[in-house]
């Protein structure tokens, strides 16, 4: 009797402990979802399942005009309880299953169902189901048929049972117009593995890889009357860099097939129940693709950025009324689609009395099967040094608009900046700088004078001494010489263009050292990017032309004005082009990177010896 009372006491205690759990379950959010295959075949039935995590009342399904209900709903309930680290958790799942049969082929939408759950009306998600036509081939696969007819133990797989297609989104584009090439696997046989993929090189294109989902699943597709399981192996966005007919070569891929092998020597009736499979290695080749690339129309604007796509340009300023020595930020935002990684930075022209720092550029790009899209944000930081009213002209940028098939020019708003005079005693910025880190504030540097000094009468006059006057003359000459050198140096430092010209080679060598480090670390993209910075920066400093105004045409004409030989100019342009394309094209060999690095060093040294400014 006592033991029975103890058992009842334990049950009562357990019920009291589980009461908060039931309260938590009552507060659990309701889920009500619909599930069905994304692709079905005409003539085959499939299941449509509605699932809820609480009791369902008054379930109302949408009208299935494109499908026939063969059965349903069949209901089932599944509950589970688990104890993990002393914590008790339980769940209940309610399932309602309908068996549907498609009436016709095509892509159809099934609307959401409604149900009353916990005295509230909830609606499930909608579904899109693609119905493929029935397979026109025989029910027995050609692979198995060939295996039965061959006298050998190794099955032969026909080409139409498994293959890879290279599918371009377009076959006729403009230069710099993007297209996507998808490599898709089609199979009607089992696959045990996929290895040694050798994708083709995209010669004549800038290539940017599309990141595929890690949990990619098989899909179904009807191709030439047969239904295949399909999977995307690779997607690449391509931007043609030259006009004409460009061919993408075929690639090769090795797959391991799992094929059923018939046994001609059956020992017993049990052999019919135990099938034998064999792994067969097969090399697949993708089809080559030819793209017709049309040249861009005649009449490119002077500020053409070299991009074909769709762009928009906006600008903003943090303040239009400031005090001298206050920082002003102007932000430009380029938004759109196209080869955005190659788009140059729009140029803003500021008054000469402004301190202008290198713009801060932030790229926010996404690469999908539709191409490259996103935005490029450029922030200019300037500091006006004197009071007055200043005009900041608009920035312009031209591109080829694919929607209209014409060139378009984007223009930002001009700004009027009112600068008030600073207060007395304000700190100012000293010197001429090119980056924020070089700004140096000058504070007060006056020391107090000592007043408790006792003066003593000298013991004797030295004005009549010869050495005194000689010392005076020598000191005066030294002071005059120092003053002359100081003023000459100050004048040279004040001329920003001459300072940049003088230090151009030193800055370029520093960047080339960083490029050499990337080359040693086998970081190809970083190597080519640093090489480009060295070349563009050296040319900008040497020719005293802002980076935003530099183009290949401008560089060529300016170098010609300094008597740079045509061969050297051509070599310089060739290095620029190689670096630009190599960042997005397939990886180059270490030998090619080393050769390009040596050529760059040689070209800069020749430029340094030729250009005298």
Steps between C-alpha positions, in 0.01 A plus 500: 500500500779739590682421172182575304461836676860586414437418133191725493702773669773475232243516219341807657841667537586421137169651382571818695847522346365451146229767535738789399603292195137477385474876546804551282358266236178701498703813427700334220456672164280322247649360179281393208683398181437327167746262329506337155760409234621792291487289180275207410446297183172483310324172574653460847327579830661693784430601860402845627551517879380770744684499834416685825650495848163524678153356462331607176131575461305597190772435239410666168714419197512710180337388177722263298387584147817359341517187714265216584464388863536122505488468878495705814529635743663221697594625845779395732632625832851460628616601848843484657649577842867535578706575811834671442713609799197477723280713273181341373375598156213360297341569163193394307471498120172475309519395132230510232594320177330531160589285199485708180518415132600766241252570218741676261862609459627842596580704811213542746447683828322350801374768736529483877253302711324646807435337835390588851782433745477604865182697423678707235494479122836417340601472135768273356756587234419467131681258265612500137508158334644431155342211311728344238370302200513123520825336400493402131780246538440139593457419863814291503802728473721472198797451731357184648397374157851547365644326804278198442593471134876529548693185566737672743445565869557877460177686411508754217317828565352678196576870465135602541483348851747740664657819365593857588371812326658846495197733488558874434227750585583690178693423184505856359614786724674835491855545615504517883140368514469221754380147437491189718620154398353209700652153497219253574519124545218285351475136604263202484742264677634485853810703589747393768744790474621799304871580467773675304294783348690701237295804414601689186689828500294802413738665256388847395272535804518634853365214714329529840387187680145458638503336843271198498307388812677236708183288539410491130242234417412305188230638274300352211497629142351378173755526220431375146208288615682331788492579871835540674622569847703821478753685715688825440876445514625853433367845416723780374416859407700609195573849364649499148798734475523499119264477205464215250409131527643370828498124562485339844676165470357176631586372847551143623352333808544153651200328661470165674178325397323232704346267242294187552663196343296200386630156596476251208576205732226504754555229757163529675177693509646723774729666243196687372458667841861612546616736225868541419650848442831602350689832512585627153718807441399719208643828365245759393564800277301821493404655169700801372310830484550788254399851606449776243636819659393824332720811535357798685346764269702795372493826692629415847486804738827642631423380854389150392575257785518187281198331662191362328199446724259712701629759747379784719708763684401692813691741723463658844692746719504507878486883526486804271589758767816438702785683671851513359702187585183292552483172312244455223396159364350450154365154423443360150299178458511302175225236480409256227608190311792424272874446538503720810843381618659680203308827533723804568445749781308812387708819524407796719680833448564703815632857547876538532478620861346169612698219656381189310568148629496173311137383459376209707343239269268222620378230259173323576469252214310172470560241228199290396392312190349829377841672512683745725288762675529726803646836584831683527521769770770769472559745787709815449636677809602864445596785734449863389781725632356846436167674538283567196240350269623213286344304216551121475411402143298190410672168424413323175528139386397347167417136427327291234140432598394152386128569539499788249807397298656845535756691707372679809667758723436509875542832681504579872374819661740797526544641850553852635710494816497803733808512721500739799814641654641293785532629857827650620719242667358209304744227416594478133642230279856543387658378176372337184386141539339220306357285779331551835784338689734782392292778654691667783330753733711786629418606850623789707881493529577830682688466828487747790787745536706496817484830691724431801828548314785713639717675238871552560714760340763339274854521617627638171387614156559265204349718226843607392630148465561375138392145569167632627417664165626201303273272703210737440559500122534120482181448701316746276615315187395167647159643589452640149599166347266310733215741422558455124501120525196500729296721266600294198402177677173651624418615147578153363284333764215739434491384137303177543549396141880528521505304828291222349715501187819473701372216719316309225771238455546448874125445555481262202793291629330468838181370337698263280661349809153427636405345164811279519390377842155409366669319211708295743184416698326396173222756550435568133214749525675709767823492296336637184303760697815631670682504165217710356518742794874538449461576127204736529646673807842546335343647186272729702791632708744530210260676266329694785156388385239394762419129501133567429592672171742234380400291198711289267452757224607788729808311615604418143470861381680639807785249470535587133532868597800404717667323204435150637552253215202329341638157590529592868147644499365183340679283757358713782144468361542126455602457867197703611265288292654173619464601867140616460385181334710260707317598821177341377629253239632149586811491717834554326809291569771613740736541205257735325462712815879521541548604136232769532663630821840531324338679205333747735829581675671546164226728365498724811882532488487595132224754571704649782800547269289644218256736678680807630272749665 
